[in-house]
Amino acid sequence: MMSGGQLKEIITSKSVNDKLSSFGILFSKNEMMQSIFRAAKNQSSELTPVLIEGEVGTGKKALALEMHYHKKMPLELYFYDKGFDTFSKYQNSNGATLIVEDVDQLSKEAQQELLTYLQWQKEHVHGARIIATSSTYPLSLRSELLYMLTRVHFRLVPLRKRPEDILSFIDFFIRKLSHGKKSVSHFSSSLLTRFLDYSWPLNMSELKEEIYYFIKKYPETPLWTIELASIKIAGHSAKYVTSLLKSQGNLQNALEELEKKMISDSLQKAMGNKSKACRELGISRSGLIQKVEKYGLASHE
């Protein structure tokens, strides 16, 4: 875990954006992501189909769009509409891009149709270029189609495996969502450390939502601290429990402090609505009332 001094040095230096490589709106310090950017740029004007794989929130759609707009002569951009579109209708859309999201969810009939289209395209070198995305490796696809799609295959790195990018994303989203009024310097060192330690299972989309939570709920607060964080960030961290143990001295006191924090945050987030807080905490209304009285949290009503 970084010290407050180390974080302050990072925030006040140019290292937030140092060594960043970009592709359109995408950016990263991660070497694997940078290699994907380079390869994607080189493949932008090709007709070869592309498969972009990655967890939810890793930027699959954004990469597909950047590949389209990076082409020398980008023409129409289409998104495949499952259940309504037929791939054959794009045979005359030369120079266009057809993005097929969640390709692993195509029906068997649609898979066969896509395979037929790609086989036709390989022979005629014509039609809309296919860029497919998938949140999981599409093993459910028939083998011939999987082979055709993975001739160019990009596997995006989840945020938990590229921690060197988290600080840059925090600063980017704060500036964007606050219209330039705030920056990463509005985070306290403890809150920033918590963001850097969190695993971000939903990746950049989750990080963006958490920052939006601060901007919307605390627009006038000059310094955002860990006490203002959502339950997910402040209350569900093993490292937070460890820090509580160190400060409280024993497990019982630490658990009570954690419980108090979670209830307080939930009531704040629900604007005092106990029913909403109960649903989020997974406890009964009577149980919540007892704990509110126990911890003296009646002021949240």
Secondary structure, DSSP 8 states (H G I E B T S, - for coil): ---HHHHHHHHHSGGGSTT-EEETTEEES-HHHHHHHHHHHHHTT--S-EEEE--TTS-HHHHHHHHHHTSSS---EEE--TTT--GGGGTT-TT-EEEETTGGG--HHHHHHHHHHHHHHHHH--S-EEEEEESS--TTS-HHHHHHHTTSEEE---GGG-GGGHHHHHHHHHHHHTTTS--GGGB-HHHHHHHHHS--TTHHHHHHHHHHHHHHH-TT-SSB-GGGS-HHHHTS-HHHHHHHHHHHSSHHHHHHHHHHHHHHHHHHHTTT-HHHHHHHHT--HHHHHHHHHHHT-GGG-
